Amino acid sequence: MSDQDAAAGSRPTYTHGYGAAVLGSHRHRTAENSAAHLLPHLRPSQRLLDVGSGAGTITAGLARIVGPENVTALEVSEDAAALTRTELASQGLDGVEVVVGDAHALDLAADSFDVVHAHQVLQHVADPVRALAELRRITRPGGIVAVRDSDYEGFRWWPALPELDRWLELYLRAARANGGTPDAGRRLLAWAHEAGFRDVTATASTHLYADDEGRESWGATWSGRIVADPLAAQLEREGWADAAAREEIAEGFRRWAADPDGWFCLLHGEIIARVD
């Protein structure tokens, strides 16, 4: 078995899936609100790889800075790549190349890119250190690898609701069962060092849902995911939460969203890793 076959065989399940509630949330992501740590390092004409491009909205923002013809977007399957292509086409960014591959073993030449970007990706891969080493391999000397990942165990909210406590408990259990690392944000610096990077700048950022629009959006995405998306199917299949239990959690999110005191803060870890 080749290294690429082995990596593919160990690929974990993507906990979120690509249902309507997930995509509705992910399409709110932009280069400005999700890759601010990277933007000061970007210049026109840089060759950029966007790993795990997903809904394509961040990719689009990056492409407008460096030029669409200089961007390659990578996804793990043809179905996921099609989502990126559709979004880029809707924004008139047909020059971006969209390819399918495994971050553990990329069919890309060494020293191919000036910038490699991965947003909310390493928390879902089987071997984050191996993936980072691969991203380092394809980045030219003097280039950078920019990564941002959530730390679910660092999420905080108010009011204190038992339904949301249960949601987090179940999400962490499901993500880990799928081979993921839901507290990836706090681990990025250590993973980068283990992958061979010597010059790494670590930062952190938060995203806060505390106004009417934000609460409605966050409450809707998670009340939807917990009852209908792949996460719901996993919880049902494993016997961890039946339909009634999941509906209780969904109702908790709806009550949180309707509360004018509702406050929900997401913690993200970030790194800029330079290749020497």
Secondary structure, DSSP 8 states (H G I E B T S, - for coil): --HHHHHHHT----SS-S-HHHHHHHTT--HHHH-TTTGGG--TT--EEEET-TTSHHHHHHHHHH-GGGEEEEESSHHHHHHHHHHHHHTT-TTSEEEE-BTTB-SS-TT-EEEEEEES-GGGSS-HHHHHHHHHHTEEEEEEEEEEEE-GGG-EEES--HHHHHHHHHHHHHHHHTT--TTGGGGHHHHHHHTT-SEEEEEEEEEEE-SHHHHHHHHHHHHHHHHHSHHHHHHHHHTS--HHHHHHHHHHHHHHHH-TT-EEEEEEEEEEEE--
